[in-house]
Amino acid sequence: MSFAAKAYRRMLYKMAGIQGILISILVAWSYLIWGMAHNAGLLYGGFVTIFTTLYSGWRFKCDTAGVDKLPSLMMASLYKGTALRFLLVIALLVVGLRYFQLDPAAVILGFAVTQAGYFLGPLTARWGRQ
């Protein structure tokens, strides 16, 4: 495995970890304030973000495996992976809101808080290094 692949995997796991920590803090805070009423929606919203983060990381790994062969095909595949991630987010949110009948505000709040971890992950790439 190349250095770039190891670094990307480490950053991806760090992003998922940060997202897990953020949703855990939100669920604990919500439990202390309101009890168990909103926690299912918060956890589901966090699950959607963490799942799609790991999915997009897997797609990126698969798409960049053949980078030397056809760069234009790789770029098209990366755009397709991004579009599929957005469609997956919409589908999972619809399932949570329609099928599981979760509180919409809690689902969206859990999704938004863990989405912040998606943006914080690359910023933490230098944490722990000199």
Sequence and secondary structure as in RCSB ss.txt:
>XXXX:A:sequence
MSFAAKAYRRMLYKMAGIQGILISILVAWSYLIWGMAHNAGLLYGGFVTIFTTLYSGWRFKCDTAGVDKLPSLMM
ASLYKGTALRFLLVIALLVVGLRYFQLDPAAVILGFAVTQAGYFLGPLTARWGRQ
>XXXX:A:secstr
  HHHHHHHHHHHHHHHHHHHHHHHHHHHHHHHH STTHHHHHHHHHHHHHHHHHHHHHHHHHTTTTTT HHHHH
HHHHHHHHHHHHHHHHHHHIIIIIS   HHHHHHHHHHHHHHHHHTGGGTTTT  
